[in-house]
């Protein structure tokens, strides 16, 4: 939004439906592996006043929140 104010082209929404039993700890481990392996999931876009630039962050452990909606 800072690059093109009001433009939603950079937003990508996804929803997933899981059926059956879900092992949350395994899902959390899998997501951490993906984040660790792929820089794009750790990339932030910064602006120093002149031009935006990207910076890849070190991997920090991701912990997923679990909410029981039943």
Residue, then its C-alpha position, 0 to 999 in steps of 0.5 A: x500500500x505504501x508503493x501504490x496507495x489503495x491498490x490491492x494487487x499485492x494482497x493474495x487471500x487463501x482459505x483451506x478446509x481440513x477434514x478429519x483429524x489434524x495434528x497441529x504440531x506436524x502442521x506447525x513443523x511443516x510451515x516452519x520448514x517452508x518458511x526456513x527454506x524459502x526466502x520469500x516468506x521472510x522477505x520484508x519491503x522497507x523504504x529508506x525515503x528514496x526507494x523501497x528495497x527488500x530485506x530477507x529476515x533470519x528464520x524465527x520460529x513460527x508458532x500457529x495459534x489454534x482456535x476451536x470454533x466448534 
